[in-house]
Amino acid sequence: MKPIPKAWENVPEKITVDWANLAAAQKPIESLHPARRIRETAGRLALAIARGMFVLTVAVIPWRYRFTLLGRPPPPLFLLLEKEERAHRRQRFCAKTGTAPAATLIFIHSGSGGSAPNLTAEQFATLAQGLSVGRPAAFVVGCGPREEFKADTLAALLAPLPHAVYRSDRGIVDYAQHIAFADLFISGSTGPLHIAGALDVPTAAFYTRRRSATPLRWQTLNSPERRLAFTPPDDAEETDMSRVDIAAAATQISKRFLR
């Protein structure tokens, strides 16, 4: 097994400082006048601190946060699936499920994300009705293992609308490859939601207002203009998802993503 390199060994050569030679060029502190010795000791201490901060900032702190320290917004971190591969998978999926290829594909994941509650099947169905007005939309209800009942319940409520059910029985990679060709992904705070964000797919997410599960804490990675978040109103219980205004959410989602 290869030895783990020290953090500063990964610093690009062009910005590496030759600290050893710099220190060697300085006179021994013992040879200095006492007053000068104090100033020199303070200066070298400051240099050591600067060196530590340099290594911490350049080599230890994750690169995304260095931009924050420099006062610049960090570039987005996206998973990538080639455009041709996305188009091929979308075409194959539409052919398999009888979905119109030209339709706006809206994925809905109705499963829950651990302790974070999600909307009910009835709420998702109402939202889908609002999003389908005036446009050729098709809905894909996604589900993972042990979430089939929720998906089937929602699919039954979507019966008047074009829809299909995608059962993720080939692992998370296959699910991610399906999410990649979605035009919009809707979910509570779940793993698939964050995969959609990492793929820079537009997302509409529903969160509680509980401090440990807010949009601020669990915001997706996609571009700011490609994400929306909804929570219960301030006068509702933090986790009362039944108080989310579905009609207002449908209007806002349509204006942002489905023009």
Summary of the structure (lengths in Angstrom):
residues: 259
radius of gyration: 26.2
end to end distance: 54.1
largest distance: 90.1
contacts: 734
relative contact order: 0.11
helix: 49%
strand: 13%
